[in-house]
Amino acid sequence: MYLTSYTFVIFFLLLGIALPVGGLTFGRFLRPHNPYPEKLVTYESGILPTGDAQVRFKVAYYIIALEFVIFDVETIFFYPWAVAFDELGWFGVQIMLIFIFILAVGLAYSWKKKVLEWN
């Protein structure tokens, strides 16, 4: 009984590994390989690149992106809670209030540290 269950898992695992590896290997033998210097130059909309490719961004961009992700995940958690609201009852309300409180503490902390101010 257990052997047949694991047989399907192992089969699909091997199939999931074999298909991409086989496709990439087949493509490697099929494609032309003719490198020369013009092909190795970075292409940027038909213009030759100038300067350094690594540009340093302000840390504020990353912090704002992190704040966005946190509150985006919050809205993702609101949907299942709202769907199961009738079944959860008062316990569900308490859990969601605790969740919102934790997020509010995080927002207050970042507001106090003046992370949200743009210079």
DRENTORKOL-3810 file (N, C-alpha, C; in nm, 4 decimals):
REM DRENTORKOL-3810
@n.u->0.0823; n.v->-0.1191; n.w->0.0000; ca.u->0.0000; ca.v->0.0000; ca.w->0.0000; c.u->0.0871; c.v->0.1262; c.w->0.0000
@n.u->0.1820; n.v->0.1319; n.w->0.0928; ca.u->0.2687; ca.v->0.2496; ca.w->0.0984; c.u->0.3615; c.v->0.2551; c.w->-0.0220
@n.u->0.4014; n.v->0.1392; n.w->-0.0716; ca.u->0.4939; ca.v->0.1346; ca.w->-0.1843; c.u->0.4320; c.v->0.1960; c.w->-0.3089
@n.u->0.3043; n.v->0.1695; n.w->-0.3334; ca.u->0.2408; ca.v->0.2282; ca.w->-0.4517; c.u->0.2250; c.v->0.3788; c.w->-0.4377
@n.u->0.2042; n.v->0.4291; n.w->-0.3174; ca.u->0.1942; ca.v->0.5735; ca.w->-0.2970; c.u->0.3269; c.v->0.6408; c.w->-0.3279
@n.u->0.4340; n.v->0.5834; n.w->-0.2779; ca.u->0.5658; ca.v->0.6403; ca.w->-0.3023; c.u->0.6121; c.v->0.6188; c.w->-0.4454
@n.u->0.5604; n.v->0.5192; n.w->-0.5125; ca.u->0.5971; ca.v->0.4958; ca.w->-0.6522; c.u->0.5550; c.v->0.6141; c.w->-0.7378
@n.u->0.4344; n.v->0.6639; n.w->-0.7172; ca.u->0.3882; ca.v->0.7790; ca.w->-0.7939; c.u->0.4696; c.v->0.9044; c.w->-0.7609
@n.u->0.5012; n.v->0.9234; n.w->-0.6352; ca.u->0.5807; ca.v->1.0399; ca.w->-0.5953; c.u->0.7186; c.v->1.0337; c.w->-0.6588
@n.u->0.7821; n.v->0.9180; n.w->-0.6518; ca.u->0.9162; ca.v->0.9024; ca.w->-0.7104; c.u->0.9105; c.v->0.9178; c.w->-0.8611
@n.u->0.8060; n.v->0.8628; n.w->-0.9234; ca.u->0.7921; ca.v->0.8750; ca.w->-1.0684; c.u->0.7820; c.v->1.0217; c.w->-1.1099
@n.u->0.6961; n.v->1.0979; n.w->-1.0445; ca.u->0.6800; ca.v->1.2387; ca.w->-1.0809; c.u->0.8017; c.v->1.3223; c.w->-1.0431
@n.u->0.8710; n.v->1.2845; n.w->-0.9374; ca.u->0.9945; ca.v->1.3532; ca.w->-0.9024; c.u->1.1001; c.v->1.3323; c.w->-1.0099
@n.u->1.1164; n.v->1.2078; n.w->-1.0543; ca.u->1.2128; ca.v->1.1793; ca.w->-1.1608; c.u->1.1714; c.v->1.2451; c.w->-1.2919
@n.u->1.0424; n.v->1.2452; n.w->-1.3209; ca.u->0.9938; ca.v->1.3107; ca.w->-1.4414; c.u->1.0162; c.v->1.4621; c.w->-1.4339
@n.u->0.9943; n.v->1.5209; n.w->-1.3165; ca.u->1.0164; ca.v->1.6641; ca.w->-1.2990; c.u->1.1625; c.v->1.7031; c.w->-1.3101
@n.u->1.2513; n.v->1.6111; n.w->-1.2813; ca.u->1.3946; ca.v->1.6384; ca.w->-1.2976; c.u->1.4389; c.v->1.6087; c.w->-1.4399
@n.u->1.3890; n.v->1.4994; n.w->-1.4978; ca.u->1.4347; ca.v->1.4550; ca.w->-1.6295; c.u->1.3906; c.v->1.5474; c.w->-1.7427
@n.u->1.2700; n.v->1.6008; n.w->-1.7356; ca.u->1.2225; ca.v->1.6858; ca.w->-1.8457; c.u->1.3038; c.v->1.8143; c.w->-1.8620
@n.u->1.3267; n.v->1.8929; n.w->-1.7578; ca.u->1.4080; ca.v->2.0132; ca.w->-1.7790; c.u->1.5536; c.v->1.9817; c.w->-1.8149
@n.u->1.6113; n.v->1.8822; n.w->-1.7475; ca.u->1.7508; ca.v->1.8479; ca.w->-1.7773; c.u->1.7623; c.v->1.7952; c.w->-1.9195
@n.u->1.6693; n.v->1.7108; n.w->-1.9604; ca.u->1.6713; ca.v->1.6577; ca.w->-2.0966; c.u->1.6503; c.v->1.7669; c.w->-2.2000
@n.u->1.5571; n.v->1.8571; n.w->-2.1747; ca.u->1.5322; ca.v->1.9661; ca.w->-2.2689; c.u->1.6511; c.v->2.0597; c.w->-2.2833
@n.u->1.7129; n.v->2.0932; n.w->-2.1712; ca.u->1.8306; ca.v->2.1810; ca.w->-2.1775; c.u->1.9489; c.v->2.1119; c.w->-2.2446
@n.u->1.9667; n.v->1.9836; n.w->-2.2170; ca.u->2.0762; ca.v->1.9093; ca.w->-2.2809; c.u->2.0525; c.v->1.8977; c.w->-2.4304
@n.u->1.9305; n.v->1.8655; n.w->-2.4701; ca.u->1.8965; ca.v->1.8559; ca.w->-2.6124; c.u->1.9173; c.v->1.9904; c.w->-2.6816
@n.u->1.8759; n.v->2.0986; n.w->-2.6181; ca.u->1.8948; ca.v->2.2316; ca.w->-2.6745; c.u->2.0409; c.v->2.2706; c.w->-2.6875
@n.u->2.1241; n.v->2.2219; n.w->-2.5964; ca.u->2.2671; ca.v->2.2529; ca.w->-2.6026; c.u->2.3319; c.v->2.1904; c.w->-2.7244
@n.u->2.2889; n.v->2.0696; n.w->-2.7588; ca.u->2.3453; ca.v->2.0045; ca.w->-2.8769; c.u->2.2854; c.v->2.0577; c.w->-3.0060
@n.u->2.1670; n.v->2.1130; n.w->-2.9994; ca.u->2.0968; ca.v->2.1579; ca.w->-3.1181; c.u->2.1338; c.v->2.3001; c.w->-3.1595
@n.u->2.1615; n.v->2.3873; n.w->-3.0657; ca.u->2.1841; ca.v->2.5279; ca.w->-3.0970; c.u->2.3240; c.v->2.5504; c.w->-3.1566
@n.u->2.3379; n.v->2.6552; n.w->-3.2358; ca.u->2.4708; ca.v->2.6879; ca.w->-3.2888; c.u->2.5572; c.v->2.7534; c.w->-3.1805
@n.u->2.6863; n.v->2.7307; n.w->-3.1889; ca.u->2.7789; ca.v->2.7884; ca.w->-3.0915; c.u->2.8890; c.v->2.8590; c.w->-3.1687
@n.u->2.8766; n.v->2.9926; n.w->-3.1808; ca.u->2.9721; ca.v->3.0709; ca.w->-3.2574; c.u->2.9985; c.v->3.2029; c.w->-3.1848
@n.u->3.0722; n.v->3.1984; n.w->-3.0720; ca.u->3.0966; ca.v->3.3240; ca.w->-2.9990; c.u->3.2034; c.v->3.4092; c.w->-3.0676
@n.u->3.1810; n.v->3.5380; n.w->-3.0727; ca.u->3.2810; ca.v->3.6346; ca.w->-3.1155; c.u->3.2588; c.v->3.7617; c.w->-3.0356
@n.u->3.3539; n.v->3.8535; n.w->-3.0325; ca.u->3.3492; ca.v->3.9668; ca.w->-2.9386; c.u->3.2213; c.v->4.0507; c.w->-2.9450
@n.u->3.1647; n.v->4.0697; n.w->-3.0639; ca.u->3.0434; ca.v->4.1514; ca.w->-3.0728; c.u->2.9250; c.v->4.0856; c.w->-3.0019
@n.u->2.9232; n.v->3.9536; n.w->-2.9990; ca.u->2.8137; ca.v->3.8847; ca.w->-2.9313; c.u->2.8266; c.v->3.8929; c.w->-2.7798
@n.u->2.9464; n.v->3.9106; n.w->-2.7304; ca.u->2.9693; ca.v->3.9111; ca.w->-2.5871; c.u->2.9488; c.v->4.0484; c.w->-2.5230
@n.u->2.9244; n.v->4.1526; n.w->-2.6036; ca.u->2.9010; ca.v->4.2865; ca.w->-2.5508; c.u->2.7575; c.v->4.2947; c.w->-2.4992
@n.u->2.7404; n.v->4.3602; n.w->-2.3848; ca.u->2.6069; ca.v->4.3791; ca.w->-2.3296; c.u->2.5250; c.v->4.4674; c.w->-2.4224
@n.u->2.4019; n.v->4.4280; n.w->-2.4473; ca.u->2.3147; ca.v->4.5011; ca.w->-2.5390; c.u->2.2124; c.v->4.5793; c.w->-2.4588
@n.u->2.2111; n.v->4.7111; n.w->-2.4773; ca.u->2.1155; ca.v->4.7969; ca.w->-2.4079; c.u->2.0435; c.v->4.8833; c.w->-2.5105
@n.u->1.9377; n.v->4.8312; n.w->-2.5655; ca.u->1.8536; ca.v->4.9038; ca.w->-2.6611; c.u->1.9334; c.v->4.9564; c.w->-2.7799
@n.u->2.0288; n.v->4.8813; n.w->-2.8259; ca.u->2.1061; ca.v->4.9201; ca.w->-2.9423; c.u->2.2170; c.v->5.0191; c.w->-2.9150
@n.u->2.2374; n.v->5.0572; n.w->-2.7903; ca.u->2.3399; ca.v->5.1537; ca.w->-2.7538; c.u->2.4469; c.v->5.0811; c.w->-2.6736
@n.u->2.5717; n.v->5.1073; n.w->-2.7043; ca.u->2.6798; ca.v->5.0464; ca.w->-2.6284; c.u->2.6786; c.v->5.0996; c.w->-2.4854
@n.u->2.6936; n.v->5.0134; n.w->-2.3878; ca.u->2.6889; ca.v->5.0580; ca.w->-2.2484; c.u->2.8101; c.v->5.1421; c.w->-2.2122
@n.u->2.7870; n.v->5.2419; n.w->-2.1278; ca.u->2.8958; ca.v->5.3252; ca.w->-2.0790; c.u->2.8910; c.v->5.3285; c.w->-1.9275
@n.u->3.0042; n.v->5.3368; n.w->-1.8659; ca.u->3.0097; ca.v->5.3471; ca.w->-1.7206; c.u->2.9950; c.v->5.2128; c.w->-1.6525
@n.u->2.9805; n.v->5.2191; n.w->-1.5222; ca.u->2.9691; ca.v->5.0992; ca.w->-1.4411; c.u->2.8258; c.v->5.0468; c.w->-1.4440
@n.u->2.8105; n.v->4.9174; n.w->-1.4490; ca.u->2.6778; ca.v->4.8573; ca.w->-1.4560; c.u->2.6088; c.v->4.8542; c.w->-1.3194
@n.u->2.6860; n.v->4.8613; n.w->-1.2124; ca.u->2.6270; ca.v->4.8553; ca.w->-1.0796; c.u->2.5986; c.v->4.9966; c.w->-1.0286
@n.u->2.4709; n.v->5.0236; n.w->-1.0082; ca.u->2.4279; ca.v->5.1522; ca.w->-0.9570; c.u->2.3798; c.v->5.1317; c.w->-0.8144
@n.u->2.4271; n.v->5.2129; n.w->-0.7248; ca.u->2.3860; ca.v->5.1997; ca.w->-0.5847; c.u->2.2555; c.v->5.2754; c.w->-0.5629
@n.u->2.1604; n.v->5.2049; n.w->-0.5036; ca.u->2.0325; ca.v->5.2652; ca.w->-0.4712; c.u->2.0323; c.v->5.3073; c.w->-0.3253
@n.u->1.9443; n.v->5.4013; n.w->-0.2949; ca.u->1.9292; ca.v->5.4414; ca.w->-0.1552; c.u->1.8663; c.v->5.3271; c.w->-0.0764
@n.u->1.9009; n.v->5.3178; n.w->0.0486; ca.u->1.8450; ca.v->5.2155; ca.w->0.1351; c.u->1.6948; c.v->5.2372; c.w->0.1523
@n.u->1.6497; n.v->5.3597; n.w->0.1380; ca.u->1.5073; ca.v->5.3911; ca.w->0.1553; c.u->1.4207; c.v->5.3144; c.w->0.0564
@n.u->1.4714; n.v->5.2892; n.w->-0.0644; ca.u->1.3948; ca.v->5.2117; ca.w->-0.1612; c.u->1.3667; c.v->5.0725; c.w->-0.1075
@n.u->1.4669; n.v->5.0097; n.w->-0.0504; ca.u->1.4507; ca.v->4.8737; ca.w->0.0005; c.u->1.3581; c.v->4.8708; c.w->0.1220
@n.u->1.3681; n.v->4.9708; n.w->0.2063; ca.u->1.2841; ca.v->4.9735; ca.w->0.3257; c.u->1.1382; c.v->4.9969; c.w->0.2878
@n.u->1.1141; n.v->5.0847; n.w->0.1922; ca.u->0.9771; ca.v->5.1071; ca.w->0.1458; c.u->0.9240; c.v->4.9803; c.w->0.0796
@n.u->1.0077; n.v->4.9113; n.w->0.0035; ca.u->0.9646; ca.v->4.7860; ca.w->-0.0587; c.u->0.9324; c.v->4.6814; c.w->0.0472
@n.u->1.0107; n.v->4.6764; n.w->0.1532; ca.u->0.9856; ca.v->4.5821; ca.w->0.2611; c.u->0.8554; c.v->4.6158; c.w->0.3329
@n.u->0.8306; n.v->4.7425; n.w->0.3581; ca.u->0.7041; ca.v->4.7834; ca.w->0.4195; c.u->0.5865; c.v->4.7443; c.w->0.3295
@n.u->0.6021; n.v->4.7628; n.w->0.1993; ca.u->0.4958; ca.v->4.7246; ca.w->0.1066; c.u->0.4691; c.v->4.5750; c.w->0.1131
@n.u->0.5733; n.v->4.4950; n.w->0.1154; ca.u->0.5564; ca.v->4.3496; ca.w->0.1214; c.u->0.4867; c.v->4.3099; c.w->0.2505
@n.u->0.5231; n.v->4.3720; n.w->0.3605; ca.u->0.4608; ca.v->4.3384; ca.w->0.4889; c.u->0.3103; c.v->4.3651; c.w->0.4832
@n.u->0.2704; n.v->4.4804; n.w->0.4332; ca.u->0.1284; ca.v->4.5125; ca.w->0.4306; c.u->0.0554; c.v->4.4418; c.w->0.3172
@n.u->0.1283; n.v->4.3999; n.w->0.2151; ca.u->0.0682; ca.v->4.3183; ca.w->0.1108; c.u->0.0364; c.v->4.1796; c.w->0.1645
@n.u->0.1269; n.v->4.1242; n.w->0.2427; ca.u->0.1019; ca.v->3.9943; ca.w->0.3058; c.u->-0.0128; c.v->4.0054; c.w->0.4049
@n.u->-0.0243; n.v->4.1180; n.w->0.4689; ca.u->-0.1361; ca.v->4.1386; ca.w->0.5621; c.u->-0.2686; c.v->4.1257; c.w->0.4895
@n.u->-0.2806; n.v->4.1863; n.w->0.3739; ca.u->-0.4066; ca.v->4.1759; ca.w->0.3000; c.u->-0.4317; c.v->4.0337; c.w->0.2514
@n.u->-0.3271; n.v->3.9590; n.w->0.2249; ca.u->-0.3442; ca.v->3.8189; ca.w->0.1860; c.u->-0.4015; c.v->3.7387; c.w->0.3019
@n.u->-0.3621; n.v->3.7691; n.w->0.4241; ca.u->-0.4151; ca.v->3.6982; ca.w->0.5402; c.u->-0.5572; c.v->3.7423; c.w->0.5748
@n.u->-0.5980; n.v->3.8599; n.w->0.5330; ca.u->-0.7340; ca.v->3.9066; ca.w->0.5614; c.u->-0.8390; c.v->3.8262; c.w->0.4856
@n.u->-0.8088; n.v->3.7834; n.w->0.3635; ca.u->-0.9092; ca.v->3.7169; ca.w->0.2814; c.u->-0.9562; c.v->3.5844; c.w->0.3423
@n.u->-0.8666; n.v->3.4901; n.w->0.3767; ca.u->-0.9178; ca.v->3.3660; ca.w->0.4363; c.u->-0.9888; c.v->3.3902; c.w->0.5693
@n.u->-0.9420; n.v->3.4889; n.w->0.6435; ca.u->-1.0083; ca.v->3.5207; ca.w->0.7696; c.u->-1.1509; c.v->3.5689; c.w->0.7436
@n.u->-1.1672; n.v->3.6535; n.w->0.6430; ca.u->-1.3006; ca.v->3.7055; ca.w->0.6127; c.u->-1.3927; c.v->3.5948; c.w->0.5605
@n.u->-1.3362; n.v->3.5003; n.w->0.4851; ca.u->-1.4182; ca.v->3.3906; ca.w->0.4333; c.u->-1.4652; c.v->3.3008; c.w->0.5472
@n.u->-1.3787; n.v->3.2745; n.w->0.6449; ca.u->-1.4124; ca.v->3.1846; ca.w->0.7556; c.u->-1.4607; c.v->3.2606; c.w->0.8788
@n.u->-1.5037; n.v->3.3835; n.w->0.8621; ca.u->-1.5410; ca.v->3.4666; ca.w->0.9762; c.u->-1.6552; c.v->3.4050; c.w->1.0571
@n.u->-1.7572; n.v->3.3528; n.w->0.9901; ca.u->-1.8722; ca.v->3.2947; ca.w->1.0614; c.u->-1.8322; c.v->3.1723; c.w->1.1428
@n.u->-1.7403; n.v->3.0923; n.w->1.0895; ca.u->-1.6985; ca.v->2.9709; ca.w->1.1592; c.u->-1.6048; c.v->3.0005; c.w->1.2764
@n.u->-1.5249; n.v->3.1055; n.w->1.2642; ca.u->-1.4266; ca.v->3.1359; ca.w->1.3686; c.u->-1.4891; c.v->3.2062; c.w->1.4881
@n.u->-1.5858; n.v->3.2903; n.w->1.4616; ca.u->-1.6534; ca.v->3.3596; ca.w->1.5702; c.u->-1.5625; c.v->3.4578; c.w->1.6437
@n.u->-1.5835; n.v->3.4688; n.w->1.7750; ca.u->-1.5092; ca.v->3.5639; ca.w->1.8574; c.u->-1.3606; c.v->3.5308; c.w->1.8611
@n.u->-1.3269; n.v->3.4010; n.w->1.8564; ca.u->-1.1856; ca.v->3.3607; ca.w->1.8556; c.u->-1.1138; c.v->3.4174; c.w->1.7333
@n.u->-1.1796; n.v->3.4135; n.w->1.6174; ca.u->-1.1211; ca.v->3.4679; ca.w->1.4953; c.u->-1.0997; c.v->3.6176; c.w->1.5031
@n.u->-1.1930; n.v->3.6868; n.w->1.5670; ca.u->-1.1788; ca.v->3.8324; ca.w->1.5831; c.u->-1.0589; c.v->3.8626; c.w->1.6724
@n.u->-1.0433; n.v->3.7871; n.w->1.7816; ca.u->-0.9300; ca.v->3.8091; ca.w->1.8716; c.u->-0.7967; c.v->3.7831; c.w->1.8009
@n.u->-0.7907; n.v->3.6747; n.w->1.7258; ca.u->-0.6663; ca.v->3.6427; ca.w->1.6548; c.u->-0.6327; c.v->3.7512; c.w->1.5529
@n.u->-0.7330; n.v->3.8002; n.w->1.4801; ca.u->-0.7065; ca.v->3.9041; ca.w->1.3808; c.u->-0.6681; c.v->4.0355; c.w->1.4475
@n.u->-0.7260; n.v->4.0661; n.w->1.5621; ca.u->-0.6866; ca.v->4.1874; ca.w->1.6349; c.u->-0.5418; c.v->4.1781; c.w->1.6830
@n.u->-0.5006; n.v->4.0602; n.w->1.7282; ca.u->-0.3602; ca.v->4.0408; ca.w->1.7675; c.u->-0.2695; c.v->4.0588; c.w->1.6473
@n.u->-0.3086; n.v->4.0033; n.w->1.5336; ca.u->-0.2301; ca.v->4.0162; ca.w->1.4107; c.u->-0.2173; c.v->4.1623; c.w->1.3684
@n.u->-0.3284; n.v->4.2347; n.w->1.3707; ca.u->-0.3266; ca.v->4.3767; ca.w->1.3338; c.u->-0.2446; c.v->4.4570; c.w->1.4344
@n.u->-0.2529; n.v->4.4213; n.w->1.5616; ca.u->-0.1754; ca.v->4.4915; ca.w->1.6640; c.u->-0.0258; c.v->4.4744; c.w->1.6399
@n.u->0.0173; n.v->4.3531; n.w->1.6063; ca.u->0.1601; ca.v->4.3294; ca.w->1.5786; c.u->0.2052; c.v->4.4117; c.w->1.4591
@n.u->0.1237; n.v->4.4170; n.w->1.3545; ca.u->0.1592; ca.v->4.4987; ca.w->1.2389; c.u->0.1581; c.v->4.6475; c.w->1.2715
@n.u->0.0660; n.v->4.6904; n.w->1.3557; ca.u->0.0607; ca.v->4.8314; ca.w->1.3947; c.u->0.1835; c.v->4.8694; c.w->1.4772
@n.u->0.2292; n.v->4.7787; n.w->1.5616; ca.u->0.3515; ca.v->4.8055; ca.w->1.6381; c.u->0.4705; c.v->4.8206; c.w->1.5435
@n.u->0.4781; n.v->4.7342; n.w->1.4423; ca.u->0.5848; ca.v->4.7462; ca.w->1.3428; c.u->0.5772; c.v->4.8766; c.w->1.2653
@n.u->0.4562; n.v->4.9169; n.w->1.2283; ca.u->0.4387; ca.v->5.0435; ca.w->1.1570; c.u->0.4740; c.v->5.1615; c.w->1.2461
@n.u->0.4327; n.v->5.1573; n.w->1.3726; ca.u->0.4664; ca.v->5.2659; ca.w->1.4654; c.u->0.6172; c.v->5.2747; c.w->1.4864
@n.u->0.6823; n.v->5.1610; n.w->1.4931; ca.u->0.8277; ca.v->5.1608; ca.w->1.5107; c.u->0.8968; c.v->5.2238; c.w->1.3898
@n.u->0.8557; n.v->5.1841; n.w->1.2702; ca.u->0.9193; ca.v->5.2421; ca.w->1.1520; c.u->0.8821; c.v->5.3894; c.w->1.1359
@n.u->0.7646; n.v->5.4295; n.w->1.1809; ca.u->0.7266; ca.v->5.5704; ca.w->1.1769; c.u->0.8105; c.v->5.6504; c.w->1.2756
@n.u->0.8335; n.v->5.5927; n.w->1.3954; ca.u->0.9144; ca.v->5.6612; ca.w->1.4965; c.u->1.0596; c.v->5.6749; c.w->1.4511
@n.u->1.1102; n.v->5.5742; n.w->1.3831; ca.u->1.2478; ca.v->5.5792; ca.w->1.3323; c.u->1.2594; c.v->5.6644; c.w->1.2064
@n.u->1.1473; n.v->5.7227; n.w->1.1613; ca.u->1.1410; ca.v->5.8097; ca.w->1.0441; c.u->1.1862; c.v->5.7391; c.w->0.9167
@n.u->1.1496; n.v->5.6103; n.w->0.9079; ca.u->1.1803; ca.v->5.5332; ca.w->0.7890; c.u->1.0913; c.v->5.5757; c.w->0.6742
@n.u->0.9693; n.v->5.6161; n.w->0.7036; ca.u->0.8736; ca.v->5.6473; ca.w->0.6005; c.u->0.8879; c.v->5.7888; c.w->0.5436
@n.u->0.9772; n.v->5.8679; n.w->0.5991; ca.u->0.9996; ca.v->6.0034; ca.w->0.5474; c.u->1.0933; c.v->5.9974; c.w->0.4282
@n.u->1.0563; n.v->6.0641; n.w->0.3230; ca.u->1.1342; ca.v->6.0628; ca.w->0.1994; c.u->1.2157; c.v->6.1910; c.w->0.1906
@n.u->1.3447; n.v->6.1772; n.w->0.1716; ca.u->1.4337; ca.v->6.2950; ca.w->0.1608; c.u->1.4709; c.v->6.3216; c.w->0.0178
END
